[in-house]
């Protein structure tokens, strides 16, 4: 993925995964389920490795790093792209207007205030974002791919609003 201002949002090593869910009804069943999940994790491959398999602006998520700083009350245009397939890009703490989605005028369903925009292979999506709410360094907002496995693998960043 790419963001305006020379900041790149990059997605690599995408893998499809099937999740297994256990329904727990008693305390003994809960312990058995936890043991089963631990055994599954021990023999299975951790598909994210060290949680840095995917990137935004060339970096995996780091909870101790602030990636962007914006001023409260500012309005910015963010340009976002990816280098592979469609990703839903989500921003916390604000709403935005989609100016273009995948190099085209946004479809009717994408009109109005949104918090997610679709971005697909080598095409730009642009959003007009206004930052009206504080987000200090000890409680920053996040932006990320809204595919859960991609978030878990590090495709997210943090920003402050001051």
C-alpha positions as CSV (number, residue, x, y, z in Angstrom):
1,X,0.0,0.0,0.0
2,X,1.1,3.6,-0.5
3,X,0.2,6.8,1.2
4,X,0.6,10.4,0.0
5,X,3.8,12.4,0.6
6,X,6.2,9.7,-0.6
7,X,5.1,7.3,2.2
8,X,4.5,3.8,0.8
9,X,2.1,1.2,2.1
10,X,3.4,-2.2,1.0
11,X,1.7,-5.6,1.2
12,X,3.7,-8.8,0.6
13,X,3.4,-12.5,1.2
14,X,-0.4,-12.7,1.3
15,X,-1.6,-16.2,2.2
16,X,-5.1,-17.5,2.6
17,X,-5.8,-19.1,6.0
18,X,-8.7,-21.0,7.5
19,X,-9.4,-20.4,11.1
20,X,-10.6,-23.1,13.5
21,X,-13.1,-22.1,16.2
22,X,-13.9,-24.1,19.3
23,X,-17.2,-23.6,21.2
24,X,-16.6,-24.0,25.0
25,X,-19.5,-24.8,27.4
26,X,-17.8,-25.8,30.7
27,X,-14.6,-25.0,32.6
28,X,-13.2,-28.5,31.9
29,X,-14.1,-28.0,28.2
30,X,-12.4,-24.6,28.3
31,X,-9.1,-26.2,29.6
32,X,-9.3,-28.9,27.0
33,X,-10.0,-26.4,24.3
34,X,-7.0,-24.2,25.4
35,X,-4.8,-27.3,25.4
36,X,-6.0,-28.3,21.9
37,X,-5.3,-24.8,20.6
38,X,-1.8,-24.7,22.2
39,X,-1.0,-28.1,20.6
40,X,-2.3,-26.9,17.3
41,X,-0.2,-23.8,17.5
42,X,2.9,-25.8,18.5
43,X,2.7,-28.1,15.5
44,X,1.3,-25.6,13.0
45,X,3.1,-22.9,11.2
46,X,2.8,-19.4,12.6
47,X,1.8,-17.8,9.2
48,X,2.9,-14.4,10.4
49,X,6.3,-15.5,11.6
50,X,7.3,-12.7,14.0
51,X,4.2,-10.5,13.2
52,X,6.2,-8.6,10.5
53,X,5.1,-10.4,7.3
54,X,3.2,-7.4,6.0
55,X,4.1,-3.7,5.9
56,X,2.8,-0.2,5.7
57,X,5.3,2.3,4.3
58,X,7.9,-0.4,4.3
59,X,7.6,-1.2,8.1
60,X,5.6,-3.7,10.1
61,X,3.4,-2.5,13.0
62,X,5.4,-1.4,16.0
63,X,3.4,-0.5,19.1
64,X,6.2,1.7,20.3
65,X,6.4,3.8,17.1
66,X,4.2,6.7,15.9
67,X,4.1,6.6,12.1
68,X,2.3,9.9,11.4
69,X,1.6,13.1,13.3
70,X,-1.3,15.5,12.3
71,X,-2.6,18.7,13.8
72,X,-6.1,18.8,15.2
73,X,-8.5,20.6,12.9
74,X,-6.3,19.9,9.8
75,X,-7.8,18.5,6.6
76,X,-5.6,16.3,4.4
77,X,-5.8,14.2,1.3
78,X,-4.4,10.7,1.7
79,X,-3.5,8.8,-1.5
80,X,-3.4,5.0,-0.9
81,X,-2.4,2.2,-3.2
82,X,-1.4,-1.5,-3.0
83,X,0.9,-3.6,-5.1
84,X,-1.3,-6.7,-5.3
85,X,-5.0,-7.4,-4.8
86,X,-7.9,-5.5,-3.1
87,X,-7.5,-4.4,0.5
88,X,-10.0,-2.5,2.6
89,X,-8.1,0.4,4.1
90,X,-9.5,1.6,7.5
91,X,-8.7,4.7,9.6
92,X,-9.6,5.1,13.3
93,X,-10.7,8.3,15.0
94,X,-12.1,10.1,11.9
95,X,-14.4,9.9,9.0
96,X,-13.5,10.8,5.4
97,X,-14.9,11.5,2.0
98,X,-13.8,9.2,-0.8
99,X,-12.6,11.4,-3.6
100,X,-11.6,8.5,-5.9
101,X,-11.7,4.8,-5.4
102,X,-9.3,2.6,-7.5
103,X,-8.6,5.5,-10.0
104,X,-12.3,6.1,-10.5
105,X,-15.2,8.2,-9.2
106,X,-16.5,6.5,-6.1
107,X,-19.6,4.4,-6.6
108,X,-22.9,5.4,-5.1
109,X,-22.5,3.3,-2.0
110,X,-19.2,5.0,-1.3
111,X,-20.7,8.5,-1.2
112,X,-20.9,10.2,2.2
113,X,-18.8,9.9,5.3
114,X,-16.8,6.7,5.5
115,X,-14.0,5.1,7.6
116,X,-13.0,2.4,5.0
117,X,-12.0,2.6,1.3
118,X,-11.2,-0.2,-1.1
119,X,-7.8,-0.1,-2.7
120,X,-6.8,-2.5,-5.5
121,X,-3.5,-3.4,-7.3
122,X,-1.5,-0.4,-8.5
123,X,-4.6,1.8,-8.5
124,X,-4.9,4.9,-6.2
125,X,-7.7,5.7,-3.9
126,X,-7.9,9.2,-2.4
127,X,-9.7,10.3,0.7
128,X,-10.3,13.7,2.2
129,X,-9.8,13.4,6.0
130,X,-10.4,16.0,8.7
131,X,-8.9,15.4,12.1
132,X,-11.2,16.7,14.8
133,X,-10.3,14.5,17.8
134,X,-7.2,14.4,20.0
135,X,-5.0,11.3,19.9
136,X,-2.0,11.8,22.1
137,X,1.1,9.6,21.9
138,X,0.0,7.4,24.7
139,X,-3.3,6.7,23.0
140,X,-2.7,7.0,19.2
141,X,-5.2,6.2,16.5
142,X,-4.5,3.4,14.0
143,X,-4.8,2.9,10.2
144,X,-4.7,-0.6,8.7
145,X,-5.8,-3.1,6.3
146,X,-9.2,-4.3,7.5
147,X,-8.5,-8.0,6.7
148,X,-8.0,-9.5,10.1
149,X,-5.1,-11.7,9.1
150,X,-3.3,-8.8,7.5
151,X,-3.7,-6.6,10.7
152,X,-2.4,-9.5,12.8
153,X,0.7,-9.8,10.4
154,X,1.6,-6.2,10.8
155,X,-0.2,-4.2,8.1
156,X,-1.0,-1.3,10.3
157,X,0.4,2.0,11.6
158,X,-0.3,4.6,14.3
159,X,-0.9,8.3,14.2
160,X,-1.3,11.1,16.7
161,X,-3.6,14.1,16.5
162,X,-2.5,17.1,18.6
